[in-house]
Amino acid sequence: MFLTIRKIINKNMKIAQVVCTFPPYSGGIGNSAYRIEKLLADKHEVTTFTPYNLKPWLKAGHGAFLPQLLFRLRKFDYIYLHYPFFGSAEIVWLFKIFCKKPKLIIQYHMDVKNFSLKNRILSWPSLLIRKSLFKKAETIICASLNYISHSQIKDFYLKYPDKFSEIPFGVDIQKYQPKTINQPSKNRLLARAKEIVHHINDHFIKKDRLDFIFVGGLDQAHYFKGVDILLNALASLSPHHWSLNIVGSGDLQTKYVALTEKLNLKKQVKFCGNLNEADLIRTLQNSDLLILPSINSNEAFGLVLIEALACGVPVIASDLPGVSGVFENYQHGLLVEPGSTDDLKRKLEFIFNNEDLRRLMSLSARKLAENKYDIRLIGEKFEKILK
């Protein structure tokens, strides 16, 4: 269903992406693979293999055993493996033992922690061959070398630093942009009317009220997003006027809805479910602050952070390796102590009490996205890797 094969004459390279998830499932790894496919497909023939288009022999969570890859990967120039992918990383490793031709690129997304006993057992084969697999790679791409230097593979990085290339995630800044510059009108009168509407909304209708947004999976695989910490911190802000849109879905949503009711936040918190790209952009544009209070290094970057920055939305995110390098503290947003409800409360209070700074952060956020995360700049980095 999601097998994507683009065949155009005179394509430079044949590239096979191997990834555990892919849209419409909401998640950073899958969304990253989707963007890389779109990025490379203009110049190369890209085929994306997932458990959705190859029937797994075994499947548990996001892990899947896909032995079919042994026969599918032969015709490619490059294999682009998104790691972790338990059950299929082993297949790629086995393939590379016997077949040298396709070059291997690995993108290391994140550490995986707090497995259940069952998943821990199922992940052992992948962990046992990981070092050998990484040695077979031409290069290992990561969004942040700072994250890698604190990760579960830091010893491998210290021993083979030349294997690693830092390429941050990218965002289409033509789509993700502040609402004030979205689809500029050629009609000066209409443009001026829009400015007046925005001014009235920000200074009178929304006066003293801030609209927050959280974007992330609400399933067990994304337990580390810190939604419960966010809700508890907001519960202590009763003197302030605020609202929160929670974008995402999953099996933990019922738990979060119950917590919202317990904290008497039902009127202020809206569970939006999964949004298509256009609705997500619109919701970001109407937000004053994005909050990503992740609790551990399962959060390696935070793709939603750069989407918010591109829309001119400042962010609050946990001070974690990788995440902390996405933006400058007190310039584009604020860093918060991971797992700390009290520190998140303090940072939210700071935002409420420093409106002028928040507006400056908004302007700086957009400039950062333009200068560092523009998808066209990221595409140039990938082309250098392939050459």
N, C-alpha and C positions, 0 to 999 in steps of 0.2 A: 504493500500500500504506500509506503513512504520511500520505496526504492527510487532514487533520483539518478538518472543517467542522461547526460547531455552529450550528444555526438555531433560535432561540427567539424567539417573538413579543416585540416591544417591546425588542429589543436596542438599545443606544444607538448604536453605531458598527459599521461593517463594516471589519475590519482584515485586510489581507493581509500575512502574514509571508513574507519571501523570505530563505532561508538555505541555506548550502552543505551542512550536515550536520544530522542529526536522529537521536535514539535510534531503534533500538538501537545505532547507532554511538556509541562512547564518545569524547566530546570536549567541551571547554568551550563552544564556540559552539553546538553542537547542544543540549546540556543547558540552556544559557541560553534558547534559543528555546523549548524544551519548557516550561520553567517560566514564561516570559512568556505563552505560550499558555494555560496553566492559570490563570494569574493574571488575565488579562483576559477569559477566556471566560465568567465569571459575569455580566458586564455587557455584553459586546460579542460580536458574531459574528466569530469568528476563523478564518481559513483560512491554513494554512501550506503554502507551495510549496517543494519541495526537488527535487534531481535524482532522488529516489526515486519521486516521484509524477508528475513531468513528464519524459517521455523526452528526455534531452539530445540535441541534434544533434551536439555534440562534448563530450568529457569528458576531463580530465586531472587526476589527483589529486582535490582538492576543488573544482576549477574546473569549470564546466559552462556550455555555451551553450544558453540556454532562450528562444528567440524567442517561444514560445507565450505568454510573460508579456505581450507587447504586447496580446493580445486578452483575457487573463484579468483584468487589473488595473483595467479600466474601471469596474467596478461598486462599487468600494470607496471608503470615505471616507479611509482612511489606508493607506499602504504603509509597512511596517516592514522596512527592509532591514538585514540583519546583514552588516557589512563587516569583513573582505574576503570577497568572493564573485566571483572573477575569471570573466568570461564572462557573468555575469548582472547584475552591477552596471551594465555598459554598456547592457543592455536596459532597465533601470529608468531610466537617464539618458536614453535615446532616447525612452522613453515619456513622460517628464516634459517633453520639448521640445514635444510635440504635444498633451499632455493635462494641463491645469492642475488639474483638480478634485481628484483624490486628493492629499491632503497627504502629504509624504514625511518620515518619521522614519528616521534612520540611527543604528544602534548601532555605534560603532567599537570593535571588540574588541581588535585588536592589530596591530602592525607585522608584516610578513612579510619574513624575511631568509634569506640563504643558499639562494636558489633554484638549481636546476639550470639549465643554459643553456636547455633546452627550456621549462621553466616560466617562466623570466625573459622569454623571447620572448612566450609566451602571455599574460603579465600586463601587457605594455606598453599595450594598449588601455585597460585599466582604470586604469592609473596616469596615462595621458594625459588622461583625462576626469575624474579624481578631483576636482580643484578645482571644476570646473563642476558636477559631481554634488552636491558638498557645499553649494554655493551654493543649489541648488534645494531643499535640505532645510529644513523648518520648524525642526527642532532636531536636534542630534547628541548622542546619549546616550553616555556613557562611564562605566565603573566607577570611574575615578579621573582627576581633572583633573591630578594630579601626573604620571601616566603620559603623558597627552596632551601636557603641556608639555615632555616629553623625547622625544616620538615623532617619527615621520616626517612628521606633519602639524602639528608645533609652530608653523610659520610661519603656517599657516592659522588656527590657534587664537589666536595673538597678534593677528591682523588682525581676526578675527570672534569674540571671546570670548563675546558674547551668544548665539551660536548653540549653545553647548555647555551641557549639563546633566549633572551628576554624579549617577548613580543606581547605587549598588553592587549587586552580585548579592545575592539573598536566599535564605534557607533556611527550610524549614518546621521551626520549632523544636519543634513538637509531635511530629514524627517523629524528627528528629535531636536526641537528648537523651542525657545520661549514663545508663548502665545503672542507676545507683542510684535514678534517678527515673523510669525507664521503666516504664510501666504499674503505678503504685502500687497496692498491694493494700489492700482495705478490712479485711482480716483482720490485726490488729495482730501476732498470733503469727507469721503467715506473713511479714509484712514484716520482723519482727525476725530471723527465720531467714535471710532473704535477706541482711540486713546482716552477720550472722555469717559466712555463706558468703563474701561479698565480702571481709570482713576477713581470714579465714583464707587466702583465695587471694592477696590482696595482700601479706600480711606473712609468710606461711610457704611456701606452694606456689611463689609467684613471688618470693620473697625474693631481692633482689640481681639480679633479672632484669627486663629491660625489653623489651616487645614493640613493635616499630616497624612503621609502615605507610607504604607509598608508593602513591599512586593516580594513574594517568595512562596515556595511550596509549603503547604500545610500538611504534608504527609510525614510518615515516620522517617523517610530518607532525609528529610530536612528538619529534623528535630532540633538542630543546633541554631536555628534562626532567631531564637530568643523572643518569640511572640508573647509568652507569658510574662517575661521581664518588662516588655514594652507596655503591656496592659496594666501591670501593677504600678509602674512609674506614672502612667497617665492618670491613674485613679487618685493620685495625690495632688493633682493640679486643678481641683474643683473650683478655686476662685477664678481660674482663667477660662476663656471661651475657646474651645477647640473642637475639631472633629478628626476622625481617623478613618481612612479607607484602607482596608486590608485586601490586597489583590493576590489571589491564589486559591488553591483548593487542595483537599487531601483528607486522609483519614483522621487527622488530628483536629480538624475544624470543629467538630462537635465539642471537643474538650475546650477549645478556645471560646466558642460561643457561650458555653456554660460559665467559664471564668468571667466573661464580659457581663453576664447577668448577675453573677455573684458580686461583682465590683460596682454594680449599678451604672454601667457604662453603655447600656443597650441603645440609648438615644444618640450617643456620640460616636459609636463605632459601627461602621457598615462593612459587612463581608461581601465583597464584590464578585467573588469567584474568579475564574480565569478570564482575562480580557484579550480580545484581539489587539493587534498592534495599534491600530488607529485609536481605539478606546483607551488603551494604556497611555499613549502619548497625550491624549486629551486630559486624562486624569492627572498625569504628571504636571502638565501645564497649569492646571488649576490648583496645584498643591503649593504649599509654602515651605515644606520640609519633608525630605525622605529619611526614614529611620530604619537602620539595619543593625539591631543589637545582638549580633551573633555571639555565641558563647565559647566557641573553640575554633581550632585551626581547620576544621572541616570547611570553614569559610576561608577561601584562599584569595579572593579578589572582590567579588561582588559586582557582577555585570550590571545590576540595576543601579549601582552608584553612578556609573558613567552615563547611563541613560538619563538619570535625574540631572546630573551636571550639565548635559547637553541641552536640557530644557530650562536651564537657568534656575534649578532648584538646589539649594544648599542641602547638605546631608549631615546626619549624625550616624557614625558607624563605630563599631568596636575597634579598640586599639590592638589589632592582631597583625602578625607578620603578613605581608601581602596587602591586606586591607588598608593598613595605615599609610602605605605608599601611593594609594590611588589619588589622594588629595592632600593639600596642606592644611594642617590644623589651624583653626581660627581665620583661615583665608577663604576656603571654599566650604567649610563645614567644621564640625567638631568631632573629636575622638572621645570615646567613652570607655571606661573600664569594663572589660568583658564580664558578663554575668552580674553586674552591679546595678540593682534597681535604684539605689540611692544616688549613684553618680549620674545615671541617665536622668533622674529627676532634676538634679542640679543643672545639667546641661540644657534641659528643656526650659527650666526657669531662666537660664541665661539668655536663651533665644527670645523668650517673652519680654525680657527687660532690656533687650538691645536690638530694637527694630531696625535702626539705621545700619547697624553692622550686618544684620541679616540681609538687607537689601544690597549692600556692597558685596556680600558673599554670593548673592545671586548673579551679579554681573561677572564676578571673577570665575564663577563656576562655568559659565558659558565659554569664556575665553580659554579656560583650561581644556575643555572638551575640543575646542577648535584646534588648539596647538599641540595636543598630545594624543587624543583618542579618535580623531577623524578617521573613518574607515579607509579612506584613500591612502593615508599615511601608513596604516597597518598593512594594506595590500602591498605596498612597496617593500615592506620588510619581508613578507612571505615570498615575494618574487626573488629577493636576494638569496633566501634559503634554497629555493628550488634551482637557482642557477649554479 
